């Protein structure tokens, strides 16, 4: 009985001694270093590139949070060896003799990134402009320069946020594209557009001589791009006269036409003389003008006798000349 009591007492003492020893022994922290790793954070910690383990989770969390400097830039690499890790831990007050480093002797750290292409940026700006249209009938926007690609940290869901930029040169608008990764701003690009105004101008469709009247019959209205907007009250210079000879396709500008419109020589509902004149003959009849007309204008005229409506050119003397030579005139006897 006495022998058994001694064995029990010895066992109890041994257990107490082992427990006391465990209380005095600091918890071991294991840090695994990979050979290489890509990270997406801006500021590195030990936990951003290494695996930290310990039975004491709070201790492992503190070791993981030890700062290790700024993350590498795009296309750069950072090399961190075991001694650097131990030095940083010591500077933060950790007892390095209870730190176990396993894995690689050195870890190569690079940036985990994705590239936002110029096409993606232009598409995002285009959607914004479609949702916020300007005066599309009189204005167009032309992209000045294709934007450069944008490299942003990977790891999050990318979204594009567009808005008008605060400033832009005169005659331009700017759209700012912000790249968000899980809602965090990771990069911006500004796209500059030139405002191109759509203006109308009148060009000749046949050669005009000095004194010819500008009309829809000898000109046409075309639309072209301009850096300046057109006046709100612009209208074609119909009824004015050419000052000089104008070739086909020439723009009818202020300097080549008279300042004032040609006078109306025929009033609507007045009786006019229709005449066809040739070599050795002159045929005339009367008609009723259905429109006002200036010299050179084409108007509709109703023959008094036949009631037929024809198209005739207004002459300077107030008479009209049918534009189709095959029109049969019923000459009054």
C-alpha positions in Angstrom: 0.0 0.0 0.0 2.8 2.4 0.9 4.5 1.6 -2.5 1.4 2.5 -4.4 1.0 5.7 -2.6 4.5 6.7 -3.6 3.8 6.0 -7.3 0.6 8.1 -7.2 2.4 11.0 -5.6 5.2 10.9 -8.1 2.7 10.9 -11.0 1.0 13.9 -9.7 4.2 15.8 -9.2 5.3 15.0 -12.8 2.0 16.3 -14.2 2.3 19.5 -12.2 5.9 20.0 -13.4 4.9 19.4 -17.1 2.0 21.9 -16.8 4.3 24.5 -15.2 6.8 24.0 -18.0 4.1 24.5 -20.7 3.0 27.7 -19.0 6.6 29.0 -19.1 7.2 28.0 -22.7 6.1 30.7 -25.2 3.6 29.7 -27.9 5.4 28.9 -31.2 4.5 30.8 -34.3 4.9 29.2 -37.7 5.4 31.4 -40.8 5.4 29.7 -44.2 7.0 31.7 -47.0 6.0 30.7 -50.6 8.6 31.0 -53.4 6.6 33.7 -55.2 3.2 35.3 -54.8 1.1 38.1 -56.3 -0.7 40.5 -54.0 -3.2 43.3 -54.6 -2.8 45.4 -51.5 -1.0 48.8 -51.4 0.8 48.2 -48.1 2.3 44.9 -47.4 2.1 43.0 -44.1 3.5 39.6 -43.2 0.1 38.0 -43.6 -0.3 39.5 -47.2 2.4 37.2 -48.6 3.0 34.5 -45.9 0.9 31.9 -44.0 1.0 32.5 -40.3 -0.2 29.8 -37.9 -0.2 29.5 -34.1 -2.3 27.9 -31.4 -2.8 31.4 -30.1 -5.0 32.9 -32.8 -4.7 36.4 -31.4 -0.9 36.1 -31.5 -1.0 34.8 -35.1 -3.2 37.8 -36.1 -0.7 40.3 -34.5 2.2 38.7 -36.4 0.2 38.7 -39.7 -0.4 42.5 -39.2 3.3 43.4 -38.9 3.9 46.0 -41.7 6.5 45.2 -44.4 6.4 48.3 -46.5 4.8 49.4 -49.8 3.7 46.8 -52.3 5.7 46.7 -55.6 4.7 48.9 -58.5 3.5 47.6 -61.8 6.0 45.3 -63.5 8.2 45.5 -60.4 9.1 42.8 -57.8 10.1 42.8 -54.2 12.3 40.2 -52.6 11.9 39.4 -48.9 14.1 36.8 -47.2 13.8 35.1 -43.8 16.2 37.5 -42.1 14.2 40.5 -43.2 11.0 38.9 -41.7 12.8 38.2 -38.4 14.2 41.7 -38.3 10.8 43.2 -38.8 9.3 41.0 -36.1 12.1 41.9 -33.6 11.5 45.6 -34.3 7.8 45.1 -33.5 8.7 43.5 -30.1 8.3 39.8 -30.9 10.7 37.2 -29.6 12.1 35.8 -32.7 13.6 32.7 -31.1 10.1 31.3 -30.9 9.3 32.1 -34.5 9.6 29.1 -36.9 10.2 30.0 -40.6 9.4 27.3 -43.0 9.1 27.2 -46.8 11.3 29.2 -49.2 14.4 31.0 -48.1 13.1 34.0 -50.0 9.7 35.1 -51.4 9.4 37.0 -54.7 6.4 39.4 -54.5 4.8 41.0 -57.5 1.6 43.0 -58.1 -1.6 41.1 -58.9 -3.2 43.3 -61.5 -5.6 43.5 -64.4 -5.5 45.7 -67.4 -8.4 47.9 -68.4 -8.2 48.3 -72.2 -8.7 51.5 -74.2 -11.8 49.9 -75.8 -13.4 49.4 -72.3 -12.7 53.0 -71.4 -14.1 54.4 -74.7 -17.2 52.1 -74.4 -17.8 53.4 -70.8 -17.6 57.0 -72.0 -19.8 56.2 -75.0 -22.6 54.8 -72.7 -22.4 57.9 -70.5 -22.7 60.2 -73.5 -25.7 58.2 -74.8 -27.4 58.5 -71.5 -26.6 62.2 -71.3 -27.1 63.4 -74.9 -26.3 66.9 -76.2 -27.9 68.6 -79.2 -27.4 65.6 -81.5 -29.1 67.4 -84.4 -26.5 70.2 -84.5 -23.6 68.8 -82.6 -21.3 65.8 -82.7 -18.5 64.8 -80.3 -15.2 63.5 -81.6 -12.7 61.7 -79.4 -9.4 63.6 -79.5 -7.1 60.7 -78.6 -7.5 57.1 -77.7 -6.9 56.7 -74.0 -4.0 54.7 -72.7 -4.7 51.4 -71.0 -5.1 51.4 -67.2 -3.5 48.8 -64.9 -5.4 48.3 -61.6 -5.1 45.9 -58.7 -6.9 42.6 -59.2 -9.0 40.7 -56.8 -12.2 42.7 -56.9 -15.2 43.1 -59.2 -14.5 46.0 -61.5 -17.1 48.6 -62.3 -16.9 51.8 -64.4 -18.3 55.1 -63.2 -18.5 58.0 -65.6 -19.2 61.6 -65.1 -18.4 65.0 -66.7 -14.9 66.2 -65.8 -14.7 69.5 -63.9 -12.7 71.3 -66.6 -12.2 71.1 -70.4 -10.7 73.4 -73.0 -13.0 75.7 -74.9 -14.9 73.9 -77.6 -14.4 70.5 -75.8 -16.0 68.3 -73.2 -14.3 65.8 -71.0 -15.6 62.6 -69.5 -14.0 61.2 -66.4 -14.0 57.4 -66.0 -13.4 56.0 -62.5 -12.5 52.4 -62.1 -14.0 50.9 -58.9 -12.9 47.5 -57.4 -15.5 46.3 -55.0 -16.5 50.0 -54.7 -13.0 51.3 -54.1 -11.4 53.8 -56.4 -8.4 52.1 -58.1 -7.8 54.4 -61.1 -9.1 57.1 -63.4 -8.9 58.2 -67.0 -10.2 61.3 -68.6 -11.4 61.2 -72.2 -11.4 64.5 -74.2 -13.9 65.2 -77.0 -14.0 68.0 -79.5 -17.4 69.6 -80.1 -18.1 69.5 -83.8 -21.0 71.6 -84.9 -23.2 70.6 -87.8 -23.9 73.6 -90.0 -25.8 74.1 -93.2 -24.4 75.9 -96.3 -25.7 76.5 -99.8 -23.7 75.4 -102.8 -24.4 75.9 -106.5 -25.7 73.0 -108.6 -25.0 74.8 -111.9 -22.8 77.7 -113.0 -24.3 81.1 -112.1 -23.6 84.3 -113.9 -23.5 87.8 -112.3 -27.1 88.9 -111.6 -28.6 85.4 -111.5 -31.0 84.9 -108.6 -30.1 82.3 -105.9 -32.9 79.8 -105.7 -33.5 76.1 -104.8 -33.4 75.4 -108.5 -29.7 76.4 -108.9 -28.4 75.5 -105.4 -28.7 72.9 -102.8 -28.3 72.9 -99.0 -25.6 70.6 -97.6 -24.5 69.9 -94.0 -20.9 69.9 -92.9 -18.8 70.0 -89.8 -17.5 73.2 -88.2 -15.7 74.3 -85.1 -18.3 77.1 -84.6 -22.0 76.9 -84.1 -24.4 78.3 -86.7 -26.6 81.3 -86.0 -30.0 80.4 -84.8 -31.7 82.6 -87.4 -29.7 81.2 -90.4 -31.7 80.7 -93.6 -30.7 80.0 -97.3 -30.0 83.2 -99.2 -32.8 82.6 -101.8 -33.8 85.6 -103.7 -30.4 87.3 -103.6 -28.3 87.8 -106.7 -24.8 86.5 -107.6 -22.3 89.3 -107.8 -19.7 87.2 -109.7 -19.7 84.1 -111.8 -20.0 81.0 -109.5 -18.9 77.6 -110.7 -20.7 74.4 -109.9 -20.2 73.3 -106.3 -19.2 76.7 -105.0 -20.5 77.8 -101.6 -22.8 80.8 -101.8 -21.3 83.1 -99.2 -22.1 86.6 -98.2 -19.3 88.1 -100.3 -20.5 86.7 -103.6 -24.1 87.7 -103.5 -26.0 91.0 -103.2 -26.8 92.2 -99.7 -30.5 92.5 -100.4 -32.9 90.0 -101.8 -34.2 90.5 -105.3 -37.6 92.2 -105.5 -40.8 90.2 -106.0 -41.9 90.8 -109.6 -44.9 88.6 -109.7 -47.6 88.4 -107.0 -49.7 85.4 -106.3 -53.1 85.4 -108.2 -52.0 88.0 -110.7 -52.3 87.6 -114.4 -49.0 87.0 -116.2 -47.9 86.6 -119.7 -46.5 83.2 -120.7 -44.2 83.3 -123.6 -42.0 81.0 -125.7 -39.6 82.9 -127.9 -37.5 81.3 -130.6 -35.7 82.3 -133.8 -38.2 84.2 -135.8 -41.3 83.5 -133.6 -42.9 84.5 -130.3 -45.8 82.6 -128.8 -47.7 84.2 -125.9 -50.8 83.5 -123.7 -52.1 84.5 -120.3 -52.0 82.6 -117.0 -52.6 83.1 -113.3 -49.6 83.0 -111.0 -50.2 80.6 -108.1 -47.1 81.8 -106.2 -45.0 84.9 -105.6 -41.9 85.0 -107.7 -38.6 86.8 -108.1 -36.6 86.9 -111.2 -35.1 83.5 -111.8 -37.6 81.7 -109.5 -39.7 78.7 -110.7 -43.4 79.1 -110.0 -46.6 77.4 -110.8 -48.9 79.1 -113.3 -52.4 78.1 -114.5 -53.2 78.7 -118.1 -56.3 80.9 -118.3 -57.8 79.1 -121.3 -56.9 75.5 -120.7 -56.7 75.6 -116.9 -53.5 73.5 -117.2 -51.0 74.2 -114.4 -47.4 74.4 -115.6 -44.0 75.3 -114.1 -42.5 78.5 -115.4 -39.4 80.6 -114.8 -40.0 84.2 -113.8 -38.3 86.7 -116.1 -37.1 90.2 -115.1 -39.8 91.9 -117.1 -42.5 90.2 -115.1 -43.4 87.6 -117.7 -42.9 83.9 -117.3 -41.4 81.3 -119.5 -42.4 77.6 -119.4 -39.5 75.4 -118.4 -40.7 72.6 -120.6 -40.5 73.5 -124.3 -43.1 70.8 -125.2 -45.9 72.7 -123.3 -48.7 73.4 -125.8 -49.8 77.0 -125.4 -53.3 77.9 -126.4 -52.8 81.3 -127.9 -55.8 83.6 -127.6 -57.1 84.6 -131.0 
